[in-house]
Amino acid sequence: MTDTSIIEIASQTMWVALKLSAPILLSALVIGFAISLFQSMTQIQEFTLSFVPKVLGVGAALLLCGHWMLHTLVQFTVELFAALPALLG
């Protein structure tokens, strides 16, 4: 196992982690921005106002993208285990 293969596996792992976290983080970001814009326009400064919409948005993102996320993670894991014998020997 060379340092190049380790760097390649680490790069693929970070790319998969970025792809898997993107739908959740983007939905929370968009909802948080919309809520903060609403709060600044109405001058309602309540910290708990953004919690429930973010939870619902993240739940919706998981429902919509969950199958794709699980498929991506399983595919990456299968490819990693398939490449394991070549990496070790």
PyMOL Python script that loads the backbone (N, CA, C, O; Angstrom):
from pymol import cmd

cmd.read_pdbstr("""\
ATOM      1  N   MET A   1       0.856  -1.164   0.000  1.00  0.00           N
ATOM      2  CA  MET A   1       0.000   0.000   0.000  1.00  0.00           C
ATOM      3  C   MET A   1       0.911   1.238   0.000  1.00  0.00           C
ATOM      4  O   MET A   1       1.695   1.455   0.924  1.00  0.00           O
ATOM      5  N   THR A   2       0.786   2.014  -1.031  1.00  0.00           N
ATOM      6  CA  THR A   2       1.652   3.183  -1.172  1.00  0.00           C
ATOM      7  C   THR A   2       0.953   4.421  -0.634  1.00  0.00           C
ATOM      8  O   THR A   2      -0.243   4.416  -0.340  1.00  0.00           O
ATOM      9  N   ASP A   3       1.741   5.476  -0.516  1.00  0.00           N
ATOM     10  CA  ASP A   3       1.153   6.728  -0.044  1.00  0.00           C
ATOM     11  C   ASP A   3       0.199   7.328  -1.075  1.00  0.00           C
ATOM     12  O   ASP A   3      -0.724   8.060  -0.715  1.00  0.00           O
ATOM     13  N   THR A   4       0.416   7.027  -2.336  1.00  0.00           N
ATOM     14  CA  THR A   4      -0.492   7.514  -3.386  1.00  0.00           C
ATOM     15  C   THR A   4      -1.875   6.884  -3.246  1.00  0.00           C
ATOM     16  O   THR A   4      -2.888   7.565  -3.405  1.00  0.00           O
ATOM     17  N   SER A   5      -1.919   5.596  -2.950  1.00  0.00           N
ATOM     18  CA  SER A   5      -3.218   4.933  -2.790  1.00  0.00           C
ATOM     19  C   SER A   5      -3.938   5.425  -1.539  1.00  0.00           C
ATOM     20  O   SER A   5      -5.164   5.538  -1.530  1.00  0.00           O
ATOM     21  N   ILE A   6      -3.189   5.713  -0.498  1.00  0.00           N
ATOM     22  CA  ILE A   6      -3.805   6.244   0.725  1.00  0.00           C
ATOM     23  C   ILE A   6      -4.392   7.632   0.463  1.00  0.00           C
ATOM     24  O   ILE A   6      -5.494   7.942   0.915  1.00  0.00           O
ATOM     25  N   ILE A   7      -3.654   8.454  -0.263  1.00  0.00           N
ATOM     26  CA  ILE A   7      -4.157   9.790  -0.598  1.00  0.00           C
ATOM     27  C   ILE A   7      -5.380   9.694  -1.496  1.00  0.00           C
ATOM     28  O   ILE A   7      -6.318  10.477  -1.351  1.00  0.00           O
ATOM     29  N   GLU A   8      -5.378   8.743  -2.422  1.00  0.00           N
ATOM     30  CA  GLU A   8      -6.529   8.555  -3.311  1.00  0.00           C
ATOM     31  C   GLU A   8      -7.773   8.113  -2.521  1.00  0.00           C
ATOM     32  O   GLU A   8      -8.872   8.613  -2.759  1.00  0.00           O
ATOM     33  N   ILE A   9      -7.594   7.186  -1.592  1.00  0.00           N
ATOM     34  CA  ILE A   9      -8.723   6.728  -0.765  1.00  0.00           C
ATOM     35  C   ILE A   9      -9.231   7.876   0.106  1.00  0.00           C
ATOM     36  O   ILE A   9     -10.441   8.053   0.246  1.00  0.00           O
ATOM     37  N   ALA A  10      -8.333   8.649   0.684  1.00  0.00           N
ATOM     38  CA  ALA A  10      -8.745   9.788   1.507  1.00  0.00           C
ATOM     39  C   ALA A  10      -9.480  10.828   0.672  1.00  0.00           C
ATOM     40  O   ALA A  10     -10.460  11.416   1.130  1.00  0.00           O
ATOM     41  N   SER A  11      -9.012  11.053  -0.547  1.00  0.00           N
ATOM     42  CA  SER A  11      -9.674  12.008  -1.436  1.00  0.00           C
ATOM     43  C   SER A  11     -11.079  11.530  -1.803  1.00  0.00           C
ATOM     44  O   SER A  11     -12.029  12.312  -1.777  1.00  0.00           O
ATOM     45  N   GLN A  12     -11.210  10.258  -2.140  1.00  0.00           N
ATOM     46  CA  GLN A  12     -12.527   9.703  -2.459  1.00  0.00           C
ATOM     47  C   GLN A  12     -13.453   9.761  -1.249  1.00  0.00           C
ATOM     48  O   GLN A  12     -14.641  10.047  -1.397  1.00  0.00           O
ATOM     49  N   THR A  13     -12.928   9.494  -0.062  1.00  0.00           N
ATOM     50  CA  THR A  13     -13.728   9.539   1.157  1.00  0.00           C
ATOM     51  C   THR A  13     -14.245  10.942   1.425  1.00  0.00           C
ATOM     52  O   THR A  13     -15.412  11.121   1.773  1.00  0.00           O
ATOM     53  N   MET A  14     -13.383  11.937   1.265  1.00  0.00           N
ATOM     54  CA  MET A  14     -13.822  13.325   1.470  1.00  0.00           C
ATOM     55  C   MET A  14     -14.840  13.744   0.426  1.00  0.00           C
ATOM     56  O   MET A  14     -15.771  14.490   0.732  1.00  0.00           O
ATOM     57  N   TRP A  15     -14.675  13.273  -0.807  1.00  0.00           N
ATOM     58  CA  TRP A  15     -15.631  13.615  -1.862  1.00  0.00           C
ATOM     59  C   TRP A  15     -17.001  12.994  -1.567  1.00  0.00           C
ATOM     60  O   TRP A  15     -18.030  13.644  -1.747  1.00  0.00           O
ATOM     61  N   VAL A  16     -17.011  11.752  -1.120  1.00  0.00           N
ATOM     62  CA  VAL A  16     -18.275  11.092  -0.769  1.00  0.00           C
ATOM     63  C   VAL A  16     -18.928  11.790   0.424  1.00  0.00           C
ATOM     64  O   VAL A  16     -20.143  11.987   0.441  1.00  0.00           O
ATOM     65  N   ALA A  17     -18.128  12.161   1.412  1.00  0.00           N
ATOM     66  CA  ALA A  17     -18.674  12.871   2.571  1.00  0.00           C
ATOM     67  C   ALA A  17     -19.262  14.215   2.163  1.00  0.00           C
ATOM     68  O   ALA A  17     -20.298  14.622   2.688  1.00  0.00           O
ATOM     69  N   LEU A  18     -18.620  14.899   1.245  1.00  0.00           N
ATOM     70  CA  LEU A  18     -19.144  16.176   0.750  1.00  0.00           C
ATOM     71  C   LEU A  18     -20.452  15.979  -0.006  1.00  0.00           C
ATOM     72  O   LEU A  18     -21.398  16.747   0.173  1.00  0.00           O
ATOM     73  N   LYS A  19     -20.506  14.959  -0.843  1.00  0.00           N
ATOM     74  CA  LYS A  19     -21.737  14.685  -1.591  1.00  0.00           C
ATOM     75  C   LYS A  19     -22.881  14.297  -0.669  1.00  0.00           C
ATOM     76  O   LYS A  19     -24.025  14.694  -0.893  1.00  0.00           O
ATOM     77  N   LEU A  20     -22.578  13.518   0.370  1.00  0.00           N
ATOM     78  CA  LEU A  20     -23.629  13.061   1.273  1.00  0.00           C
ATOM     79  C   LEU A  20     -24.144  14.172   2.184  1.00  0.00           C
ATOM     80  O   LEU A  20     -25.322  14.185   2.540  1.00  0.00           O
ATOM     81  N   SER A  21     -23.278  15.093   2.557  1.00  0.00           N
ATOM     82  CA  SER A  21     -23.706  16.153   3.468  1.00  0.00           C
ATOM     83  C   SER A  21     -24.304  17.349   2.746  1.00  0.00           C
ATOM     84  O   SER A  21     -24.954  18.179   3.382  1.00  0.00           O
ATOM     85  N   ALA A  22     -24.108  17.464   1.444  1.00  0.00           N
ATOM     86  CA  ALA A  22     -24.568  18.641   0.702  1.00  0.00           C
ATOM     87  C   ALA A  22     -26.082  18.865   0.774  1.00  0.00           C
ATOM     88  O   ALA A  22     -26.488  19.994   1.052  1.00  0.00           O
ATOM     89  N   PRO A  23     -26.937  17.874   0.545  1.00  0.00           N
ATOM     90  CA  PRO A  23     -28.385  18.160   0.598  1.00  0.00           C
ATOM     91  C   PRO A  23     -28.848  18.652   1.970  1.00  0.00           C
ATOM     92  O   PRO A  23     -29.678  19.556   2.058  1.00  0.00           O
ATOM     93  N   ILE A  24     -28.320  18.067   3.020  1.00  0.00           N
ATOM     94  CA  ILE A  24     -28.727  18.454   4.367  1.00  0.00           C
ATOM     95  C   ILE A  24     -28.228  19.856   4.696  1.00  0.00           C
ATOM     96  O   ILE A  24     -28.981  20.693   5.193  1.00  0.00           O
ATOM     97  N   LEU A  25     -26.955  20.102   4.415  1.00  0.00           N
ATOM     98  CA  LEU A  25     -26.389  21.405   4.733  1.00  0.00           C
ATOM     99  C   LEU A  25     -26.992  22.523   3.891  1.00  0.00           C
ATOM    100  O   LEU A  25     -27.240  23.619   4.395  1.00  0.00           O
ATOM    101  N   LEU A  26     -27.227  22.249   2.612  1.00  0.00           N
ATOM    102  CA  LEU A  26     -27.813  23.285   1.757  1.00  0.00           C
ATOM    103  C   LEU A  26     -29.242  23.619   2.157  1.00  0.00           C
ATOM    104  O   LEU A  26     -29.640  24.784   2.132  1.00  0.00           O
ATOM    105  N   SER A  27     -30.015  22.605   2.524  1.00  0.00           N
ATOM    106  CA  SER A  27     -31.390  22.896   2.950  1.00  0.00           C
ATOM    107  C   SER A  27     -31.391  23.696   4.248  1.00  0.00           C
ATOM    108  O   SER A  27     -32.176  24.633   4.393  1.00  0.00           O
ATOM    109  N   ALA A  28     -30.524  23.341   5.191  1.00  0.00           N
ATOM    110  CA  ALA A  28     -30.443  24.098   6.445  1.00  0.00           C
ATOM    111  C   ALA A  28     -29.943  25.520   6.190  1.00  0.00           C
ATOM    112  O   ALA A  28     -30.397  26.460   6.843  1.00  0.00           O
ATOM    113  N   LEU A  29     -29.019  25.685   5.252  1.00  0.00           N
ATOM    114  CA  LEU A  29     -28.504  27.003   4.919  1.00  0.00           C
ATOM    115  C   LEU A  29     -29.572  27.886   4.296  1.00  0.00           C
ATOM    116  O   LEU A  29     -29.718  29.046   4.680  1.00  0.00           O
ATOM    117  N   VAL A  30     -30.308  27.357   3.352  1.00  0.00           N
ATOM    118  CA  VAL A  30     -31.351  28.139   2.674  1.00  0.00           C
ATOM    119  C   VAL A  30     -32.461  28.509   3.652  1.00  0.00           C
ATOM    120  O   VAL A  30     -32.919  29.651   3.665  1.00  0.00           O
ATOM    121  N   ILE A  31     -32.890  27.564   4.460  1.00  0.00           N
ATOM    122  CA  ILE A  31     -33.959  27.842   5.422  1.00  0.00           C
ATOM    123  C   ILE A  31     -33.476  28.826   6.480  1.00  0.00           C
ATOM    124  O   ILE A  31     -34.211  29.737   6.860  1.00  0.00           O
ATOM    125  N   GLY A  32     -32.256  28.651   6.953  1.00  0.00           N
ATOM    126  CA  GLY A  32     -31.713  29.589   7.936  1.00  0.00           C
ATOM    127  C   GLY A  32     -31.592  30.994   7.383  1.00  0.00           C
ATOM    128  O   GLY A  32     -31.873  31.966   8.084  1.00  0.00           O
ATOM    129  N   PHE A  33     -31.174  31.109   6.130  1.00  0.00           N
ATOM    130  CA  PHE A  33     -31.083  32.431   5.507  1.00  0.00           C
ATOM    131  C   PHE A  33     -32.458  33.068   5.356  1.00  0.00           C
ATOM    132  O   PHE A  33     -32.623  34.259   5.622  1.00  0.00           O
ATOM    133  N   ALA A  34     -33.448  32.282   4.929  1.00  0.00           N
ATOM    134  CA  ALA A  34     -34.801  32.820   4.768  1.00  0.00           C
ATOM    135  C   ALA A  34     -35.384  33.258   6.114  1.00  0.00           C
ATOM    136  O   ALA A  34     -36.014  34.312   6.202  1.00  0.00           O
ATOM    137  N   ILE A  35     -35.179  32.468   7.147  1.00  0.00           N
ATOM    138  CA  ILE A  35     -35.686  32.821   8.468  1.00  0.00           C
ATOM    139  C   ILE A  35     -34.987  34.066   9.006  1.00  0.00           C
ATOM    140  O   ILE A  35     -35.639  34.940   9.578  1.00  0.00           O
ATOM    141  N   SER A  36     -33.667  34.160   8.829  1.00  0.00           N
ATOM    142  CA  SER A  36     -32.959  35.336   9.320  1.00  0.00           C
ATOM    143  C   SER A  36     -33.346  36.582   8.534  1.00  0.00           C
ATOM    144  O   SER A  36     -33.391  37.677   9.095  1.00  0.00           O
ATOM    145  N   LEU A  37     -33.628  36.429   7.243  1.00  0.00           N
ATOM    146  CA  LEU A  37     -34.116  37.562   6.456  1.00  0.00           C
ATOM    147  C   LEU A  37     -35.483  38.012   6.955  1.00  0.00           C
ATOM    148  O   LEU A  37     -35.747  39.209   7.073  1.00  0.00           O
ATOM    149  N   PHE A  38     -36.353  37.039   7.247  1.00  0.00           N
ATOM    150  CA  PHE A  38     -37.666  37.357   7.800  1.00  0.00           C
ATOM    151  C   PHE A  38     -37.540  38.034   9.161  1.00  0.00           C
ATOM    152  O   PHE A  38     -38.253  38.995   9.451  1.00  0.00           O
ATOM    153  N   GLN A  39     -36.634  37.530   9.989  1.00  0.00           N
ATOM    154  CA  GLN A  39     -36.446  38.120  11.313  1.00  0.00           C
ATOM    155  C   GLN A  39     -35.891  39.536  11.222  1.00  0.00           C
ATOM    156  O   GLN A  39     -36.275  40.397  12.014  1.00  0.00           O
ATOM    157  N   SER A  40     -35.014  39.788  10.294  1.00  0.00           N
ATOM    158  CA  SER A  40     -34.459  41.144  10.178  1.00  0.00           C
ATOM    159  C   SER A  40     -35.481  42.114   9.598  1.00  0.00           C
ATOM    160  O   SER A  40     -35.458  43.303   9.916  1.00  0.00           O
ATOM    161  N   MET A  41     -36.374  41.618   8.753  1.00  0.00           N
ATOM    162  CA  MET A  41     -37.402  42.505   8.191  1.00  0.00           C
ATOM    163  C   MET A  41     -38.468  42.836   9.223  1.00  0.00           C
ATOM    164  O   MET A  41     -38.968  43.960   9.258  1.00  0.00           O
ATOM    165  N   THR A  42     -38.818  41.878  10.058  1.00  0.00           N
ATOM    166  CA  THR A  42     -39.873  42.105  11.047  1.00  0.00           C
ATOM    167  C   THR A  42     -39.318  42.480  12.418  1.00  0.00           C
ATOM    168  O   THR A  42     -40.084  42.821  13.319  1.00  0.00           O
ATOM    169  N   GLN A  43     -38.020  42.423  12.584  1.00  0.00           N
ATOM    170  CA  GLN A  43     -37.317  42.711  13.827  1.00  0.00           C
ATOM    171  C   GLN A  43     -37.784  41.820  14.984  1.00  0.00           C
ATOM    172  O   GLN A  43     -37.819  42.243  16.139  1.00  0.00           O
ATOM    173  N   ILE A  44     -38.136  40.600  14.651  1.00  0.00           N
ATOM    174  CA  ILE A  44     -38.429  39.577  15.662  1.00  0.00           C
ATOM    175  C   ILE A  44     -37.122  38.827  15.898  1.00  0.00           C
ATOM    176  O   ILE A  44     -36.643  38.121  15.011  1.00  0.00           O
ATOM    177  N   GLN A  45     -36.555  38.973  17.061  1.00  0.00           N
ATOM    178  CA  GLN A  45     -35.275  38.336  17.367  1.00  0.00           C
ATOM    179  C   GLN A  45     -35.484  37.167  18.329  1.00  0.00           C
ATOM    180  O   GLN A  45     -35.071  37.219  19.488  1.00  0.00           O
ATOM    181  N   GLU A  46     -36.110  36.148  17.846  1.00  0.00           N
ATOM    182  CA  GLU A  46     -36.364  34.950  18.644  1.00  0.00           C
ATOM    183  C   GLU A  46     -35.477  33.826  18.101  1.00  0.00           C
ATOM    184  O   GLU A  46     -35.569  33.477  16.924  1.00  0.00           O
ATOM    185  N   PHE A  47     -34.621  33.263  18.955  1.00  0.00           N
ATOM    186  CA  PHE A  47     -33.675  32.250  18.506  1.00  0.00           C
ATOM    187  C   PHE A  47     -34.350  30.925  18.175  1.00  0.00           C
ATOM    188  O   PHE A  47     -33.864  30.177  17.328  1.00  0.00           O
ATOM    189  N   THR A  48     -35.455  30.632  18.830  1.00  0.00           N
ATOM    190  CA  THR A  48     -36.110  29.347  18.609  1.00  0.00           C
ATOM    191  C   THR A  48     -36.982  29.346  17.365  1.00  0.00           C
ATOM    192  O   THR A  48     -37.487  28.294  16.976  1.00  0.00           O
ATOM    193  N   LEU A  49     -37.171  30.487  16.738  1.00  0.00           N
ATOM    194  CA  LEU A  49     -38.030  30.577  15.554  1.00  0.00           C
ATOM    195  C   LEU A  49     -37.444  29.791  14.380  1.00  0.00           C
ATOM    196  O   LEU A  49     -38.200  29.262  13.565  1.00  0.00           O
ATOM    197  N   SER A  50     -36.150  29.705  14.278  1.00  0.00           N
ATOM    198  CA  SER A  50     -35.547  29.023  13.133  1.00  0.00           C
ATOM    199  C   SER A  50     -35.357  27.529  13.363  1.00  0.00           C
ATOM    200  O   SER A  50     -35.020  26.811  12.421  1.00  0.00           O
ATOM    201  N   PHE A  51     -35.560  27.044  14.565  1.00  0.00           N
ATOM    202  CA  PHE A  51     -35.279  25.639  14.861  1.00  0.00           C
ATOM    203  C   PHE A  51     -36.247  24.691  14.161  1.00  0.00           C
ATOM    204  O   PHE A  51     -35.815  23.755  13.488  1.00  0.00           O
ATOM    205  N   VAL A  52     -37.540  24.918  14.309  1.00  0.00           N
ATOM    206  CA  VAL A  52     -38.531  23.994  13.761  1.00  0.00           C
ATOM    207  C   VAL A  52     -38.483  23.954  12.230  1.00  0.00           C
ATOM    208  O   VAL A  52     -38.498  22.860  11.665  1.00  0.00           O
ATOM    209  N   PRO A  53     -38.427  25.105  11.527  1.00  0.00           N
ATOM    210  CA  PRO A  53     -38.318  25.009  10.060  1.00  0.00           C
ATOM    211  C   PRO A  53     -37.051  24.302   9.588  1.00  0.00           C
ATOM    212  O   PRO A  53     -37.077  23.591   8.584  1.00  0.00           O
ATOM    213  N   LYS A  54     -35.945  24.490  10.303  1.00  0.00           N
ATOM    214  CA  LYS A  54     -34.715  23.793   9.917  1.00  0.00           C
ATOM    215  C   LYS A  54     -34.850  22.293  10.117  1.00  0.00           C
ATOM    216  O   LYS A  54     -34.402  21.513   9.276  1.00  0.00           O
ATOM    217  N   VAL A  55     -35.460  21.884  11.212  1.00  0.00           N
ATOM    218  CA  VAL A  55     -35.652  20.451  11.464  1.00  0.00           C
ATOM    219  C   VAL A  55     -36.554  19.846  10.398  1.00  0.00           C
ATOM    220  O   VAL A  55     -36.281  18.753   9.901  1.00  0.00           O
ATOM    221  N   LEU A  56     -37.625  20.549  10.043  1.00  0.00           N
ATOM    222  CA  LEU A  56     -38.515  20.055   8.994  1.00  0.00           C
ATOM    223  C   LEU A  56     -37.814  20.019   7.636  1.00  0.00           C
ATOM    224  O   LEU A  56     -38.002  19.080   6.863  1.00  0.00           O
ATOM    225  N   GLY A  57     -37.010  21.037   7.349  1.00  0.00           N
ATOM    226  CA  GLY A  57     -36.287  21.075   6.080  1.00  0.00           C
ATOM    227  C   GLY A  57     -35.248  19.982   5.972  1.00  0.00           C
ATOM    228  O   GLY A  57     -35.104  19.363   4.919  1.00  0.00           O
ATOM    229  N   VAL A  58     -34.521  19.738   7.050  1.00  0.00           N
ATOM    230  CA  VAL A  58     -33.524  18.663   7.045  1.00  0.00           C
ATOM    231  C   VAL A  58     -34.225  17.306   6.936  1.00  0.00           C
ATOM    232  O   VAL A  58     -33.734  16.409   6.251  1.00  0.00           O
ATOM    233  N   GLY A  59     -35.355  17.155   7.600  1.00  0.00           N
ATOM    234  CA  GLY A  59     -36.125  15.913   7.471  1.00  0.00           C
ATOM    235  C   GLY A  59     -36.619  15.697   6.058  1.00  0.00           C
ATOM    236  O   GLY A  59     -36.584  14.578   5.546  1.00  0.00           O
ATOM    237  N   ALA A  60     -37.082  16.770   5.424  1.00  0.00           N
ATOM    238  CA  ALA A  60     -37.535  16.663   4.026  1.00  0.00           C
ATOM    239  C   ALA A  60     -36.369  16.336   3.101  1.00  0.00           C
ATOM    240  O   ALA A  60     -36.520  15.549   2.167  1.00  0.00           O
ATOM    241  N   ALA A  61     -35.206  16.936   3.356  1.00  0.00           N
ATOM    242  CA  ALA A  61     -34.029  16.636   2.535  1.00  0.00           C
ATOM    243  C   ALA A  61     -33.617  15.174   2.696  1.00  0.00           C
ATOM    244  O   ALA A  61     -33.213  14.529   1.728  1.00  0.00           O
ATOM    245  N   LEU A  62     -33.721  14.656   3.917  1.00  0.00           N
ATOM    246  CA  LEU A  62     -33.401  13.243   4.133  1.00  0.00           C
ATOM    247  C   LEU A  62     -34.409  12.327   3.449  1.00  0.00           C
ATOM    248  O   LEU A  62     -34.040  11.285   2.907  1.00  0.00           O
ATOM    249  N   LEU A  63     -35.675  12.714   3.475  1.00  0.00           N
ATOM    250  CA  LEU A  63     -36.682  11.897   2.806  1.00  0.00           C
ATOM    251  C   LEU A  63     -36.500  11.904   1.291  1.00  0.00           C
ATOM    252  O   LEU A  63     -36.655  10.875   0.634  1.00  0.00           O
ATOM    253  N   LEU A  64     -36.172  13.068   0.745  1.00  0.00           N
ATOM    254  CA  LEU A  64     -36.025  13.173  -0.703  1.00  0.00           C
ATOM    255  C   LEU A  64     -34.712  12.574  -1.201  1.00  0.00           C
ATOM    256  O   LEU A  64     -34.684  11.952  -2.263  1.00  0.00           O
ATOM    257  N   CYS A  65     -33.635  12.751  -0.459  1.00  0.00           N
ATOM    258  CA  CYS A  65     -32.311  12.327  -0.924  1.00  0.00           C
ATOM    259  C   CYS A  65     -31.776  11.106  -0.196  1.00  0.00           C
ATOM    260  O   CYS A  65     -30.665  10.659  -0.481  1.00  0.00           O
ATOM    261  N   GLY A  66     -32.537  10.561   0.730  1.00  0.00           N
ATOM    262  CA  GLY A  66     -32.043   9.451   1.543  1.00  0.00           C
ATOM    263  C   GLY A  66     -31.675   8.222   0.737  1.00  0.00           C
ATOM    264  O   GLY A  66     -30.658   7.582   1.005  1.00  0.00           O
ATOM    265  N   HIS A  67     -32.497   7.886  -0.251  1.00  0.00           N
ATOM    266  CA  HIS A  67     -32.220   6.714  -1.071  1.00  0.00           C
ATOM    267  C   HIS A  67     -30.922   6.901  -1.856  1.00  0.00           C
ATOM    268  O   HIS A  67     -30.089   5.998  -1.927  1.00  0.00           O
ATOM    269  N   TRP A  68     -30.766   8.084  -2.441  1.00  0.00           N
ATOM    270  CA  TRP A  68     -29.541   8.380  -3.191  1.00  0.00           C
ATOM    271  C   TRP A  68     -28.321   8.376  -2.270  1.00  0.00           C
ATOM    272  O   TRP A  68     -27.263   7.868  -2.639  1.00  0.00           O
ATOM    273  N   MET A  69     -28.470   8.939  -1.077  1.00  0.00           N
ATOM    274  CA  MET A  69     -27.360   8.993  -0.130  1.00  0.00           C
ATOM    275  C   MET A  69     -26.944   7.586   0.298  1.00  0.00           C
ATOM    276  O   MET A  69     -25.754   7.275   0.350  1.00  0.00           O
ATOM    277  N   LEU A  70     -27.913   6.750   0.600  1.00  0.00           N
ATOM    278  CA  LEU A  70     -27.617   5.377   1.007  1.00  0.00           C
ATOM    279  C   LEU A  70     -26.978   4.594  -0.132  1.00  0.00           C
ATOM    280  O   LEU A  70     -26.036   3.832   0.085  1.00  0.00           O
ATOM    281  N   HIS A  71     -27.487   4.779  -1.338  1.00  0.00           N
ATOM    282  CA  HIS A  71     -26.922   4.100  -2.509  1.00  0.00           C
ATOM    283  C   HIS A  71     -25.465   4.536  -2.738  1.00  0.00           C
ATOM    284  O   HIS A  71     -24.609   3.701  -3.030  1.00  0.00           O
ATOM    285  N   THR A  72     -25.188   5.825  -2.606  1.00  0.00           N
ATOM    286  CA  THR A  72     -23.828   6.339  -2.786  1.00  0.00           C
ATOM    287  C   THR A  72     -22.891   5.765  -1.738  1.00  0.00           C
ATOM    288  O   THR A  72     -21.773   5.366  -2.062  1.00  0.00           O
ATOM    289  N   LEU A  73     -23.324   5.718  -0.499  1.00  0.00           N
ATOM    290  CA  LEU A  73     -22.491   5.197   0.585  1.00  0.00           C
ATOM    291  C   LEU A  73     -22.232   3.702   0.423  1.00  0.00           C
ATOM    292  O   LEU A  73     -21.109   3.244   0.633  1.00  0.00           O
ATOM    293  N   VAL A  74     -23.252   2.941   0.054  1.00  0.00           N
ATOM    294  CA  VAL A  74     -23.077   1.501  -0.134  1.00  0.00           C
ATOM    295  C   VAL A  74     -22.167   1.228  -1.334  1.00  0.00           C
ATOM    296  O   VAL A  74     -21.319   0.337  -1.283  1.00  0.00           O
ATOM    297  N   GLN A  75     -22.346   1.994  -2.407  1.00  0.00           N
ATOM    298  CA  GLN A  75     -21.496   1.822  -3.587  1.00  0.00           C
ATOM    299  C   GLN A  75     -20.026   2.111  -3.257  1.00  0.00           C
ATOM    300  O   GLN A  75     -19.136   1.376  -3.684  1.00  0.00           O
ATOM    301  N   PHE A  76     -19.778   3.166  -2.508  1.00  0.00           N
ATOM    302  CA  PHE A  76     -18.409   3.491  -2.111  1.00  0.00           C
ATOM    303  C   PHE A  76     -17.816   2.394  -1.239  1.00  0.00           C
ATOM    304  O   PHE A  76     -16.654   2.027  -1.411  1.00  0.00           O
ATOM    305  N   THR A  77     -18.599   1.872  -0.311  1.00  0.00           N
ATOM    306  CA  THR A  77     -18.118   0.825   0.588  1.00  0.00           C
ATOM    307  C   THR A  77     -17.812  -0.455  -0.176  1.00  0.00           C
ATOM    308  O   THR A  77     -16.798  -1.104   0.082  1.00  0.00           O
ATOM    309  N   VAL A  78     -18.680  -0.823  -1.116  1.00  0.00           N
ATOM    310  CA  VAL A  78     -18.447  -2.032  -1.911  1.00  0.00           C
ATOM    311  C   VAL A  78     -17.191  -1.880  -2.756  1.00  0.00           C
ATOM    312  O   VAL A  78     -16.395  -2.814  -2.855  1.00  0.00           O
ATOM    313  N   GLU A  79     -17.007  -0.715  -3.365  1.00  0.00           N
ATOM    314  CA  GLU A  79     -15.802  -0.484  -4.165  1.00  0.00           C
ATOM    315  C   GLU A  79     -14.542  -0.519  -3.299  1.00  0.00           C
ATOM    316  O   GLU A  79     -13.502  -1.023  -3.721  1.00  0.00           O
ATOM    317  N   LEU A  80     -14.646   0.015  -2.100  1.00  0.00           N
ATOM    318  CA  LEU A  80     -13.496   0.014  -1.198  1.00  0.00           C
ATOM    319  C   LEU A  80     -13.137  -1.401  -0.758  1.00  0.00           C
ATOM    320  O   LEU A  80     -11.960  -1.762  -0.731  1.00  0.00           O
ATOM    321  N   PHE A  81     -14.136  -2.200  -0.415  1.00  0.00           N
ATOM    322  CA  PHE A  81     -13.862  -3.584  -0.017  1.00  0.00           C
ATOM    323  C   PHE A  81     -13.392  -4.418  -1.208  1.00  0.00           C
ATOM    324  O   PHE A  81     -12.597  -5.341  -1.030  1.00  0.00           O
ATOM    325  N   ALA A  82     -13.865  -4.114  -2.416  1.00  0.00           N
ATOM    326  CA  ALA A  82     -13.407  -4.845  -3.601  1.00  0.00           C
ATOM    327  C   ALA A  82     -11.952  -4.514  -3.905  1.00  0.00           C
ATOM    328  O   ALA A  82     -11.224  -5.367  -4.413  1.00  0.00           O
ATOM    329  N   ALA A  83     -11.517  -3.304  -3.608  1.00  0.00           N
ATOM    330  CA  ALA A  83     -10.140  -2.908  -3.887  1.00  0.00           C
ATOM    331  C   ALA A  83      -9.188  -3.281  -2.761  1.00  0.00           C
ATOM    332  O   ALA A  83      -7.975  -3.137  -2.911  1.00  0.00           O
ATOM    333  N   LEU A  84      -9.706  -3.752  -1.653  1.00  0.00           N
ATOM    334  CA  LEU A  84      -8.876  -4.072  -0.497  1.00  0.00           C
ATOM    335  C   LEU A  84      -7.789  -5.126  -0.772  1.00  0.00           C
ATOM    336  O   LEU A  84      -6.649  -4.916  -0.357  1.00  0.00           O
ATOM    337  N   PRO A  85      -8.080  -6.235  -1.443  1.00  0.00           N
ATOM    338  CA  PRO A  85      -7.004  -7.199  -1.705  1.00  0.00           C
ATOM    339  C   PRO A  85      -5.875  -6.628  -2.571  1.00  0.00           C
ATOM    340  O   PRO A  85      -4.705  -6.948  -2.360  1.00  0.00           O
ATOM    341  N   ALA A  86      -6.223  -5.797  -3.530  1.00  0.00           N
ATOM    342  CA  ALA A  86      -5.192  -5.202  -4.376  1.00  0.00           C
ATOM    343  C   ALA A  86      -4.361  -4.196  -3.592  1.00  0.00           C
ATOM    344  O   ALA A  86      -3.169  -4.029  -3.853  1.00  0.00           O
ATOM    345  N   LEU A  87      -4.990  -3.527  -2.632  1.00  0.00           N
ATOM    346  CA  LEU A  87      -4.254  -2.551  -1.844  1.00  0.00           C
ATOM    347  C   LEU A  87      -3.306  -3.200  -0.845  1.00  0.00           C
ATOM    348  O   LEU A  87      -2.220  -2.683  -0.580  1.00  0.00           O
ATOM    349  N   LEU A  88      -3.719  -4.325  -0.300  1.00  0.00           N
ATOM    350  CA  LEU A  88      -2.898  -4.983   0.716  1.00  0.00           C
ATOM    351  C   LEU A  88      -1.783  -5.845   0.128  1.00  0.00           C
ATOM    352  O   LEU A  88      -0.737  -6.023   0.752  1.00  0.00           O
ATOM    353  N   GLY A  89      -2.003  -6.368  -1.053  1.00  0.00           N
ATOM    354  CA  GLY A  89      -0.995  -7.278  -1.562  1.00  0.00           C
ATOM    355  C   GLY A  89      -0.653  -6.959  -2.927  1.00  0.00           C
ATOM    356  O   GLY A  89       0.190  -7.629  -3.525  1.00  0.00           O
TER     357      GLY A  89
END
""", "prot")
cmd.dss("prot")
cmd.show_as("cartoon", "prot")
cmd.util.cbc("prot")
cmd.orient("prot")
